[in-house]
Amino acid sequence: MRRIDVRLAAGLGVLALAVGAAGCGGQQGGAATDDAASEVTCEVTKETRVGIATGNATGVYYVVGNALAGQLSGATGGKLSGTAAETGASVQNVEQLVGGQYDVAFSLFDTAVNAVEGKGSFTAPQPVQALARIYDNYTQVVVRNDSGITSVADMRGKRISTGSPKSGTEVIANRLLEAAGLDPAKDIRAQRLDLTKTVEGIKDGSVDGFFWSGGLPTGGLTDLFTTAGDSVKFVDLSQLLPKMAALSPGYQEGTIGRDAYRTAADTPTIVVPNVLLVRKDLDANVACAITRTVFDKRDALAQANPAAKGISLEKARRTLPVPLHRGAEKALNDLGAN
């Protein structure tokens, strides 16, 4: 599998900043409210700017989100324009989506299910729906070779980065620690760091190991294994899959192939699907147009990061119990999704 083109990722990051100060806390949501009685035509008649909540700057959400933002205008005759923002990812994305700060949000499937069911980080059901299931995230657990860690259970007393606060990575990290018999609040020296700071900590020895949920390859990990691959290794998660699958059917068997980061061997892991979320009341024609763009421009998104190759019409509807937005239903029907 080819590595991320760092120059492209950097260029997309500059594009995001040029389009708007998306990561600076400004109001990014700009799409109209849906008229539930109206017909869905997929035609956007007014110029509309949509804000897209992504994730850490060195993660796949950010790269693919910027690529999607860049494709919207050309795909809609200039009617839609997009601004992608760096965020803490899934949980924060849902909260800010519901709060009207963004119009579209990347989310791990398990976090999205918690949102619609009012569980986990959410005290009540959230008014969000899906545009589509997209590519899968791979749970990537990396430790320093000198840490003495060979399993998640070995993380007791160690300095472990569990990801950005309110991220999907943090949700999965805490669940994996609990599945291994550890209390995330007491049994590890938790470092709630974004991916950039996590990689820096691994390199300088201030972090012993970390959890990351992202597509393959993730830019931050490509950097780590390229520059410090002799000092780090992946942890096999296969023994924890049964307990994780009992928590959610979204947790599935997967493999980090040796080609992803040029490692010596494949690593068994746990994968989780990603979904694109919107508010339930988002204008249906805007939702339809964005959904069409995701699939019509899949190859362009995959040029930004190969993880987007996992976007397929075959899996697009598999979002339950998160319901599809009616605009997404129209787009997927027109595209011939199963």
Contacts in CASP RR format, 6 or more apart in sequence:
PFRMAT RR
TARGET T0000
AUTHOR 0000-0000-0000
METHOD contacts of the structure
MODEL  1
MRRIDVRLAAGLGVLALAVGAAGCGGQQGGAATDDAASEVTCEVTKETRV
GIATGNATGVYYVVGNALAGQLSGATGGKLSGTAAETGASVQNVEQLVGG
QYDVAFSLFDTAVNAVEGKGSFTAPQPVQALARIYDNYTQVVVRNDSGIT
SVADMRGKRISTGSPKSGTEVIANRLLEAAGLDPAKDIRAQRLDLTKTVE
GIKDGSVDGFFWSGGLPTGGLTDLFTTAGDSVKFVDLSQLLPKMAALSPG
YQEGTIGRDAYRTAADTPTIVVPNVLLVRKDLDANVACAITRTVFDKRDA
LAQANPAAKGISLEKARRTLPVPLHRGAEKALNDLGAN
1 216 0 8 1.000
1 217 0 8 1.000
1 257 0 8 1.000
1 259 0 8 1.000
1 260 0 8 1.000
1 306 0 8 1.000
2 306 0 8 1.000
3 217 0 8 1.000
3 222 0 8 1.000
3 226 0 8 1.000
4 63 0 8 1.000
4 217 0 8 1.000
4 219 0 8 1.000
4 222 0 8 1.000
4 305 0 8 1.000
4 306 0 8 1.000
6 219 0 8 1.000
8 303 0 8 1.000
8 304 0 8 1.000
9 63 0 8 1.000
9 219 0 8 1.000
9 304 0 8 1.000
9 305 0 8 1.000
12 63 0 8 1.000
12 66 0 8 1.000
12 67 0 8 1.000
12 304 0 8 1.000
13 57 0 8 1.000
13 62 0 8 1.000
13 66 0 8 1.000
15 66 0 8 1.000
15 69 0 8 1.000
15 70 0 8 1.000
16 22 0 8 1.000
16 66 0 8 1.000
16 69 0 8 1.000
16 83 0 8 1.000
16 84 0 8 1.000
16 85 0 8 1.000
16 86 0 8 1.000
19 69 0 8 1.000
19 81 0 8 1.000
19 82 0 8 1.000
19 83 0 8 1.000
19 84 0 8 1.000
20 83 0 8 1.000
22 28 0 8 1.000
22 51 0 8 1.000
22 83 0 8 1.000
22 84 0 8 1.000
22 85 0 8 1.000
22 86 0 8 1.000
23 85 0 8 1.000
23 86 0 8 1.000
23 87 0 8 1.000
25 85 0 8 1.000
25 101 0 8 1.000
26 101 0 8 1.000
27 100 0 8 1.000
27 101 0 8 1.000
28 51 0 8 1.000
28 52 0 8 1.000
28 53 0 8 1.000
28 83 0 8 1.000
28 85 0 8 1.000
28 101 0 8 1.000
28 102 0 8 1.000
28 103 0 8 1.000
29 49 0 8 1.000
29 50 0 8 1.000
29 51 0 8 1.000
29 100 0 8 1.000
29 101 0 8 1.000
29 102 0 8 1.000
29 103 0 8 1.000
30 48 0 8 1.000
30 49 0 8 1.000
30 50 0 8 1.000
30 51 0 8 1.000
30 103 0 8 1.000
31 48 0 8 1.000
31 49 0 8 1.000
31 50 0 8 1.000
31 103 0 8 1.000
31 282 0 8 1.000
31 283 0 8 1.000
31 286 0 8 1.000
32 46 0 8 1.000
32 48 0 8 1.000
32 283 0 8 1.000
32 286 0 8 1.000
33 281 0 8 1.000
33 282 0 8 1.000
33 283 0 8 1.000
34 281 0 8 1.000
34 282 0 8 1.000
34 283 0 8 1.000
34 284 0 8 1.000
34 287 0 8 1.000
34 326 0 8 1.000
35 283 0 8 1.000
35 284 0 8 1.000
36 284 0 8 1.000
36 326 0 8 1.000
38 284 0 8 1.000
40 284 0 8 1.000
40 285 0 8 1.000
40 288 0 8 1.000
40 326 0 8 1.000
40 327 0 8 1.000
40 329 0 8 1.000
40 330 0 8 1.000
41 285 0 8 1.000
41 288 0 8 1.000
42 285 0 8 1.000
42 288 0 8 1.000
42 289 0 8 1.000
42 292 0 8 1.000
42 327 0 8 1.000
42 330 0 8 1.000
42 331 0 8 1.000
42 334 0 8 1.000
43 285 0 8 1.000
43 289 0 8 1.000
44 76 0 8 1.000
44 79 0 8 1.000
44 80 0 8 1.000
44 285 0 8 1.000
44 286 0 8 1.000
44 289 0 8 1.000
45 79 0 8 1.000
45 285 0 8 1.000
46 79 0 8 1.000
47 78 0 8 1.000
47 79 0 8 1.000
47 81 0 8 1.000
48 79 0 8 1.000
48 80 0 8 1.000
48 81 0 8 1.000
48 283 0 8 1.000
48 286 0 8 1.000
49 80 0 8 1.000
49 81 0 8 1.000
49 82 0 8 1.000
49 83 0 8 1.000
50 69 0 8 1.000
50 72 0 8 1.000
50 80 0 8 1.000
50 81 0 8 1.000
50 82 0 8 1.000
50 83 0 8 1.000
50 103 0 8 1.000
50 104 0 8 1.000
50 286 0 8 1.000
50 290 0 8 1.000
51 69 0 8 1.000
51 82 0 8 1.000
51 83 0 8 1.000
51 84 0 8 1.000
51 85 0 8 1.000
51 102 0 8 1.000
51 103 0 8 1.000
51 104 0 8 1.000
52 65 0 8 1.000
52 68 0 8 1.000
52 69 0 8 1.000
52 82 0 8 1.000
52 83 0 8 1.000
52 84 0 8 1.000
52 85 0 8 1.000
52 102 0 8 1.000
52 103 0 8 1.000
52 104 0 8 1.000
52 105 0 8 1.000
52 106 0 8 1.000
53 85 0 8 1.000
53 87 0 8 1.000
53 92 0 8 1.000
53 93 0 8 1.000
53 96 0 8 1.000
53 97 0 8 1.000
53 101 0 8 1.000
53 102 0 8 1.000
53 104 0 8 1.000
53 105 0 8 1.000
53 106 0 8 1.000
54 61 0 8 1.000
54 62 0 8 1.000
54 64 0 8 1.000
54 65 0 8 1.000
54 66 0 8 1.000
54 84 0 8 1.000
54 85 0 8 1.000
54 86 0 8 1.000
54 87 0 8 1.000
54 89 0 8 1.000
54 93 0 8 1.000
54 106 0 8 1.000
55 61 0 8 1.000
55 62 0 8 1.000
55 86 0 8 1.000
55 87 0 8 1.000
55 88 0 8 1.000
55 89 0 8 1.000
55 93 0 8 1.000
55 106 0 8 1.000
55 164 0 8 1.000
55 167 0 8 1.000
56 62 0 8 1.000
56 86 0 8 1.000
56 88 0 8 1.000
56 89 0 8 1.000
56 164 0 8 1.000
56 167 0 8 1.000
56 194 0 8 1.000
56 195 0 8 1.000
56 196 0 8 1.000
57 86 0 8 1.000
57 194 0 8 1.000
57 195 0 8 1.000
57 196 0 8 1.000
58 195 0 8 1.000
58 196 0 8 1.000
58 199 0 8 1.000
58 218 0 8 1.000
58 219 0 8 1.000
58 220 0 8 1.000
58 223 0 8 1.000
59 195 0 8 1.000
59 214 0 8 1.000
59 215 0 8 1.000
59 218 0 8 1.000
59 219 0 8 1.000
59 220 0 8 1.000
60 137 0 8 1.000
60 214 0 8 1.000
60 215 0 8 1.000
60 218 0 8 1.000
60 219 0 8 1.000
60 305 0 8 1.000
60 307 0 8 1.000
61 89 0 8 1.000
61 106 0 8 1.000
61 214 0 8 1.000
61 274 0 8 1.000
62 84 0 8 1.000
62 86 0 8 1.000
63 219 0 8 1.000
63 304 0 8 1.000
63 305 0 8 1.000
64 106 0 8 1.000
64 301 0 8 1.000
64 304 0 8 1.000
64 305 0 8 1.000
64 307 0 8 1.000
64 308 0 8 1.000
65 84 0 8 1.000
65 106 0 8 1.000
66 84 0 8 1.000
66 304 0 8 1.000
67 300 0 8 1.000
67 301 0 8 1.000
67 303 0 8 1.000
67 304 0 8 1.000
67 305 0 8 1.000
67 308 0 8 1.000
68 82 0 8 1.000
68 84 0 8 1.000
68 290 0 8 1.000
68 293 0 8 1.000
68 294 0 8 1.000
68 297 0 8 1.000
68 301 0 8 1.000
69 81 0 8 1.000
69 82 0 8 1.000
69 83 0 8 1.000
69 84 0 8 1.000
70 82 0 8 1.000
71 293 0 8 1.000
71 297 0 8 1.000
71 300 0 8 1.000
71 301 0 8 1.000
72 80 0 8 1.000
72 81 0 8 1.000
72 82 0 8 1.000
72 289 0 8 1.000
72 290 0 8 1.000
72 293 0 8 1.000
73 79 0 8 1.000
73 80 0 8 1.000
73 81 0 8 1.000
73 82 0 8 1.000
75 289 0 8 1.000
75 292 0 8 1.000
75 293 0 8 1.000
75 296 0 8 1.000
75 297 0 8 1.000
76 289 0 8 1.000
76 293 0 8 1.000
79 289 0 8 1.000
80 286 0 8 1.000
80 289 0 8 1.000
80 290 0 8 1.000
80 293 0 8 1.000
85 102 0 8 1.000
87 93 0 8 1.000
87 96 0 8 1.000
88 164 0 8 1.000
88 165 0 8 1.000
88 166 0 8 1.000
88 167 0 8 1.000
88 194 0 8 1.000
89 106 0 8 1.000
89 107 0 8 1.000
89 108 0 8 1.000
89 164 0 8 1.000
89 166 0 8 1.000
89 167 0 8 1.000
89 168 0 8 1.000
89 169 0 8 1.000
90 106 0 8 1.000
90 107 0 8 1.000
90 108 0 8 1.000
90 111 0 8 1.000
90 112 0 8 1.000
90 166 0 8 1.000
90 167 0 8 1.000
90 168 0 8 1.000
90 169 0 8 1.000
90 171 0 8 1.000
91 111 0 8 1.000
91 121 0 8 1.000
91 166 0 8 1.000
91 167 0 8 1.000
91 168 0 8 1.000
91 170 0 8 1.000
91 171 0 8 1.000
92 164 0 8 1.000
92 165 0 8 1.000
92 166 0 8 1.000
92 167 0 8 1.000
93 102 0 8 1.000
93 105 0 8 1.000
93 106 0 8 1.000
93 107 0 8 1.000
93 277 0 8 1.000
94 105 0 8 1.000
94 107 0 8 1.000
94 111 0 8 1.000
94 112 0 8 1.000
94 115 0 8 1.000
94 122 0 8 1.000
94 126 0 8 1.000
94 128 0 8 1.000
94 277 0 8 1.000
95 166 0 8 1.000
96 102 0 8 1.000
96 105 0 8 1.000
97 103 0 8 1.000
97 104 0 8 1.000
97 105 0 8 1.000
97 128 0 8 1.000
97 277 0 8 1.000
97 278 0 8 1.000
97 279 0 8 1.000
98 126 0 8 1.000
98 127 0 8 1.000
98 128 0 8 1.000
98 279 0 8 1.000
100 279 0 8 1.000
103 278 0 8 1.000
103 279 0 8 1.000
103 282 0 8 1.000
103 286 0 8 1.000
104 131 0 8 1.000
104 276 0 8 1.000
104 277 0 8 1.000
104 278 0 8 1.000
104 290 0 8 1.000
105 128 0 8 1.000
105 276 0 8 1.000
105 277 0 8 1.000
105 278 0 8 1.000
106 274 0 8 1.000
106 276 0 8 1.000
106 277 0 8 1.000
107 115 0 8 1.000
107 168 0 8 1.000
107 274 0 8 1.000
107 275 0 8 1.000
107 276 0 8 1.000
107 277 0 8 1.000
108 137 0 8 1.000
108 168 0 8 1.000
108 171 0 8 1.000
108 172 0 8 1.000
108 213 0 8 1.000
108 272 0 8 1.000
108 273 0 8 1.000
108 274 0 8 1.000
108 275 0 8 1.000
109 133 0 8 1.000
109 248 0 8 1.000
109 250 0 8 1.000
109 272 0 8 1.000
109 273 0 8 1.000
109 274 0 8 1.000
109 275 0 8 1.000
109 319 0 8 1.000
109 322 0 8 1.000
110 168 0 8 1.000
110 171 0 8 1.000
110 172 0 8 1.000
110 247 0 8 1.000
110 248 0 8 1.000
110 250 0 8 1.000
110 251 0 8 1.000
110 272 0 8 1.000
111 121 0 8 1.000
111 168 0 8 1.000
111 171 0 8 1.000
112 128 0 8 1.000
112 130 0 8 1.000
112 275 0 8 1.000
112 277 0 8 1.000
112 319 0 8 1.000
112 322 0 8 1.000
113 119 0 8 1.000
113 248 0 8 1.000
113 250 0 8 1.000
113 321 0 8 1.000
113 322 0 8 1.000
114 120 0 8 1.000
114 121 0 8 1.000
114 122 0 8 1.000
114 171 0 8 1.000
115 122 0 8 1.000
115 125 0 8 1.000
115 126 0 8 1.000
115 128 0 8 1.000
115 277 0 8 1.000
115 322 0 8 1.000
116 125 0 8 1.000
116 126 0 8 1.000
116 128 0 8 1.000
116 321 0 8 1.000
116 322 0 8 1.000
116 323 0 8 1.000
117 125 0 8 1.000
117 321 0 8 1.000
118 124 0 8 1.000
118 125 0 8 1.000
118 126 0 8 1.000
120 171 0 8 1.000
121 166 0 8 1.000
121 171 0 8 1.000
127 279 0 8 1.000
127 280 0 8 1.000
127 281 0 8 1.000
128 277 0 8 1.000
128 278 0 8 1.000
128 279 0 8 1.000
128 280 0 8 1.000
128 322 0 8 1.000
129 277 0 8 1.000
129 278 0 8 1.000
129 279 0 8 1.000
129 280 0 8 1.000
129 322 0 8 1.000
129 323 0 8 1.000
129 324 0 8 1.000
129 325 0 8 1.000
129 328 0 8 1.000
130 275 0 8 1.000
130 276 0 8 1.000
130 277 0 8 1.000
130 278 0 8 1.000
130 319 0 8 1.000
130 322 0 8 1.000
130 323 0 8 1.000
130 324 0 8 1.000
130 325 0 8 1.000
130 328 0 8 1.000
131 275 0 8 1.000
131 276 0 8 1.000
131 277 0 8 1.000
131 278 0 8 1.000
131 287 0 8 1.000
131 290 0 8 1.000
131 291 0 8 1.000
131 294 0 8 1.000
131 324 0 8 1.000
131 325 0 8 1.000
131 328 0 8 1.000
131 331 0 8 1.000
132 275 0 8 1.000
132 276 0 8 1.000
132 291 0 8 1.000
132 294 0 8 1.000
132 295 0 8 1.000
132 311 0 8 1.000
132 316 0 8 1.000
132 317 0 8 1.000
132 319 0 8 1.000
132 324 0 8 1.000
132 328 0 8 1.000
132 332 0 8 1.000
133 273 0 8 1.000
133 274 0 8 1.000
133 275 0 8 1.000
133 315 0 8 1.000
133 316 0 8 1.000
133 317 0 8 1.000
133 318 0 8 1.000
133 319 0 8 1.000
134 273 0 8 1.000
134 274 0 8 1.000
134 275 0 8 1.000
134 276 0 8 1.000
134 294 0 8 1.000
134 308 0 8 1.000
134 310 0 8 1.000
134 311 0 8 1.000
134 316 0 8 1.000
135 215 0 8 1.000
135 273 0 8 1.000
135 274 0 8 1.000
135 307 0 8 1.000
135 308 0 8 1.000
135 309 0 8 1.000
135 310 0 8 1.000
135 311 0 8 1.000
136 215 0 8 1.000
136 252 0 8 1.000
136 271 0 8 1.000
136 272 0 8 1.000
136 273 0 8 1.000
136 274 0 8 1.000
136 310 0 8 1.000
137 213 0 8 1.000
137 214 0 8 1.000
137 215 0 8 1.000
137 271 0 8 1.000
137 272 0 8 1.000
137 273 0 8 1.000
137 274 0 8 1.000
138 213 0 8 1.000
138 214 0 8 1.000
138 215 0 8 1.000
138 216 0 8 1.000
138 254 0 8 1.000
138 256 0 8 1.000
138 269 0 8 1.000
138 271 0 8 1.000
139 172 0 8 1.000
139 176 0 8 1.000
139 211 0 8 1.000
139 212 0 8 1.000
139 213 0 8 1.000
139 237 0 8 1.000
139 269 0 8 1.000
139 270 0 8 1.000
139 271 0 8 1.000
139 272 0 8 1.000
140 211 0 8 1.000
140 212 0 8 1.000
140 213 0 8 1.000
140 214 0 8 1.000
140 218 0 8 1.000
140 221 0 8 1.000
140 234 0 8 1.000
140 256 0 8 1.000
140 269 0 8 1.000
141 152 0 8 1.000
141 176 0 8 1.000
141 209 0 8 1.000
141 210 0 8 1.000
141 211 0 8 1.000
141 212 0 8 1.000
141 234 0 8 1.000
141 235 0 8 1.000
141 237 0 8 1.000
141 269 0 8 1.000
142 202 0 8 1.000
142 209 0 8 1.000
142 210 0 8 1.000
142 212 0 8 1.000
142 221 0 8 1.000
142 224 0 8 1.000
142 232 0 8 1.000
142 233 0 8 1.000
142 234 0 8 1.000
142 235 0 8 1.000
143 149 0 8 1.000
143 208 0 8 1.000
143 209 0 8 1.000
143 210 0 8 1.000
143 232 0 8 1.000
143 233 0 8 1.000
143 235 0 8 1.000
144 202 0 8 1.000
144 205 0 8 1.000
144 207 0 8 1.000
144 208 0 8 1.000
144 209 0 8 1.000
144 231 0 8 1.000
144 232 0 8 1.000
145 230 0 8 1.000
145 231 0 8 1.000
145 232 0 8 1.000
145 233 0 8 1.000
146 231 0 8 1.000
147 158 0 8 1.000
147 208 0 8 1.000
147 209 0 8 1.000
148 154 0 8 1.000
149 155 0 8 1.000
149 158 0 8 1.000
149 208 0 8 1.000
149 209 0 8 1.000
149 235 0 8 1.000
150 235 0 8 1.000
151 180 0 8 1.000
151 235 0 8 1.000
151 236 0 8 1.000
151 239 0 8 1.000
152 176 0 8 1.000
152 177 0 8 1.000
152 179 0 8 1.000
152 180 0 8 1.000
152 182 0 8 1.000
152 235 0 8 1.000
152 237 0 8 1.000
152 240 0 8 1.000
153 180 0 8 1.000
153 181 0 8 1.000
153 182 0 8 1.000
155 177 0 8 1.000
155 180 0 8 1.000
155 182 0 8 1.000
155 187 0 8 1.000
155 188 0 8 1.000
155 208 0 8 1.000
155 209 0 8 1.000
156 182 0 8 1.000
156 187 0 8 1.000
156 188 0 8 1.000
157 187 0 8 1.000
157 188 0 8 1.000
157 189 0 8 1.000
158 188 0 8 1.000
158 189 0 8 1.000
158 208 0 8 1.000
158 209 0 8 1.000
159 188 0 8 1.000
159 189 0 8 1.000
159 191 0 8 1.000
159 206 0 8 1.000
159 207 0 8 1.000
159 208 0 8 1.000
159 209 0 8 1.000
160 173 0 8 1.000
160 188 0 8 1.000
160 189 0 8 1.000
160 190 0 8 1.000
160 191 0 8 1.000
160 207 0 8 1.000
160 208 0 8 1.000
160 209 0 8 1.000
160 210 0 8 1.000
160 211 0 8 1.000
161 190 0 8 1.000
161 191 0 8 1.000
161 192 0 8 1.000
161 193 0 8 1.000
161 197 0 8 1.000
161 198 0 8 1.000
161 201 0 8 1.000
161 207 0 8 1.000
161 209 0 8 1.000
161 210 0 8 1.000
161 211 0 8 1.000
162 169 0 8 1.000
162 170 0 8 1.000
162 173 0 8 1.000
162 174 0 8 1.000
162 177 0 8 1.000
162 184 0 8 1.000
162 188 0 8 1.000
162 190 0 8 1.000
162 191 0 8 1.000
162 192 0 8 1.000
162 210 0 8 1.000
162 211 0 8 1.000
163 169 0 8 1.000
163 170 0 8 1.000
163 173 0 8 1.000
163 192 0 8 1.000
163 193 0 8 1.000
163 194 0 8 1.000
163 195 0 8 1.000
163 198 0 8 1.000
163 210 0 8 1.000
163 211 0 8 1.000
163 212 0 8 1.000
164 170 0 8 1.000
164 192 0 8 1.000
164 193 0 8 1.000
164 194 0 8 1.000
164 195 0 8 1.000
165 192 0 8 1.000
168 213 0 8 1.000
169 211 0 8 1.000
169 212 0 8 1.000
169 213 0 8 1.000
169 214 0 8 1.000
170 192 0 8 1.000
170 211 0 8 1.000
172 211 0 8 1.000
172 213 0 8 1.000
172 270 0 8 1.000
172 272 0 8 1.000
173 184 0 8 1.000
173 211 0 8 1.000
174 184 0 8 1.000
175 244 0 8 1.000
175 247 0 8 1.000
176 211 0 8 1.000
176 237 0 8 1.000
176 240 0 8 1.000
176 244 0 8 1.000
176 270 0 8 1.000
177 183 0 8 1.000
177 184 0 8 1.000
177 187 0 8 1.000
177 188 0 8 1.000
178 184 0 8 1.000
179 240 0 8 1.000
179 243 0 8 1.000
179 244 0 8 1.000
180 240 0 8 1.000
181 187 0 8 1.000
182 188 0 8 1.000
184 190 0 8 1.000
191 198 0 8 1.000
191 207 0 8 1.000
191 210 0 8 1.000
193 201 0 8 1.000
193 207 0 8 1.000
193 210 0 8 1.000
195 212 0 8 1.000
195 218 0 8 1.000
195 220 0 8 1.000
196 220 0 8 1.000
198 207 0 8 1.000
198 210 0 8 1.000
198 212 0 8 1.000
199 220 0 8 1.000
199 221 0 8 1.000
199 223 0 8 1.000
199 224 0 8 1.000
201 207 0 8 1.000
202 209 0 8 1.000
202 210 0 8 1.000
202 224 0 8 1.000
202 228 0 8 1.000
202 232 0 8 1.000
203 224 0 8 1.000
203 227 0 8 1.000
203 228 0 8 1.000
212 218 0 8 1.000
212 221 0 8 1.000
213 272 0 8 1.000
214 307 0 8 1.000
215 305 0 8 1.000
215 307 0 8 1.000
216 256 0 8 1.000
216 257 0 8 1.000
216 260 0 8 1.000
216 306 0 8 1.000
216 307 0 8 1.000
217 260 0 8 1.000
217 261 0 8 1.000
217 305 0 8 1.000
217 306 0 8 1.000
217 307 0 8 1.000
221 261 0 8 1.000
222 261 0 8 1.000
224 232 0 8 1.000
225 232 0 8 1.000
225 261 0 8 1.000
225 262 0 8 1.000
225 263 0 8 1.000
226 261 0 8 1.000
226 262 0 8 1.000
233 263 0 8 1.000
234 256 0 8 1.000
234 263 0 8 1.000
234 267 0 8 1.000
234 269 0 8 1.000
235 267 0 8 1.000
236 267 0 8 1.000
236 268 0 8 1.000
236 269 0 8 1.000
237 268 0 8 1.000
237 269 0 8 1.000
237 270 0 8 1.000
238 253 0 8 1.000
238 268 0 8 1.000
238 269 0 8 1.000
240 270 0 8 1.000
241 251 0 8 1.000
241 253 0 8 1.000
241 270 0 8 1.000
244 251 0 8 1.000
244 270 0 8 1.000
245 251 0 8 1.000
245 252 0 8 1.000
250 272 0 8 1.000
250 273 0 8 1.000
251 270 0 8 1.000
251 271 0 8 1.000
251 272 0 8 1.000
252 270 0 8 1.000
252 271 0 8 1.000
252 272 0 8 1.000
253 268 0 8 1.000
253 270 0 8 1.000
253 271 0 8 1.000
254 268 0 8 1.000
254 269 0 8 1.000
254 270 0 8 1.000
254 271 0 8 1.000
255 266 0 8 1.000
255 267 0 8 1.000
255 268 0 8 1.000
255 269 0 8 1.000
256 263 0 8 1.000
256 266 0 8 1.000
256 267 0 8 1.000
256 269 0 8 1.000
257 263 0 8 1.000
257 266 0 8 1.000
257 267 0 8 1.000
258 264 0 8 1.000
258 265 0 8 1.000
258 266 0 8 1.000
273 315 0 8 1.000
273 318 0 8 1.000
275 319 0 8 1.000
275 322 0 8 1.000
276 290 0 8 1.000
276 291 0 8 1.000
276 294 0 8 1.000
277 322 0 8 1.000
278 287 0 8 1.000
278 290 0 8 1.000
278 325 0 8 1.000
280 325 0 8 1.000
282 325 0 8 1.000
284 325 0 8 1.000
284 326 0 8 1.000
284 327 0 8 1.000
284 330 0 8 1.000
285 327 0 8 1.000
287 325 0 8 1.000
287 326 0 8 1.000
287 327 0 8 1.000
287 328 0 8 1.000
287 331 0 8 1.000
288 327 0 8 1.000
288 328 0 8 1.000
288 330 0 8 1.000
288 331 0 8 1.000
289 331 0 8 1.000
291 327 0 8 1.000
291 328 0 8 1.000
291 331 0 8 1.000
291 332 0 8 1.000
292 331 0 8 1.000
292 334 0 8 1.000
292 335 0 8 1.000
294 301 0 8 1.000
294 311 0 8 1.000
295 311 0 8 1.000
295 313 0 8 1.000
295 316 0 8 1.000
295 331 0 8 1.000
295 335 0 8 1.000
298 308 0 8 1.000
298 309 0 8 1.000
298 311 0 8 1.000
301 308 0 8 1.000
301 311 0 8 1.000
302 308 0 8 1.000
302 309 0 8 1.000
302 310 0 8 1.000
302 311 0 8 1.000
313 332 0 8 1.000
313 335 0 8 1.000
313 336 0 8 1.000
313 337 0 8 1.000
313 338 0 8 1.000
314 337 0 8 1.000
314 338 0 8 1.000
316 332 0 8 1.000
316 337 0 8 1.000
317 324 0 8 1.000
317 332 0 8 1.000
317 337 0 8 1.000
317 338 0 8 1.000
324 332 0 8 1.000
END
